[in-house]
Amino acid sequence: MPTTFVKGDIFETDGIRSYAFGAHTDGTMNVGIAIAIKKRWPEFADAFAAHCASQPLAVGDVYKWSEGDLTLFALGIAQGDKKPSFSALTNAVRSTLQLAAE
């Protein structure tokens, strides 16, 4: 899977239709890039919050959401008041790559 490095507004980059970001396992989206994603795709934010309310993500899990040609991956790397760990990120990235390949 190719990686693209961009400068400027990542949401205004031609050709990029898939985004992955570190997320809290409880479905809240109130810090970092999650805020921008929540504002841009409120349907995703609602679906992610509903999913986490009924089936919370474990650390290292990934929530995948698609609409049209857009796919968003919420990587569950933060839980409770604990800081994200490198192992949680590693596990979530591995899962994301498997989901993206499908």
Sequence and secondary structure as in RCSB ss.txt:
>XXXX:A:sequence
MPTTFVKGDIFETDGIRSYAFGAHTDGTMNVGIAIAIKKRWPEFADAFAAHCASQPLAVGDVYKWSEGDLTLFAL
GIAQGDKKPSFSALTNAVRSTLQLAAE
>XXXX:A:secstr
       S GGG TT  EEEEEEETT    STHHHHHHHH HHHHHHHHHHHHHS   TT EEEEEETTEEEEEE
EEE TT    HHHHHHHHHHHHHHHH 
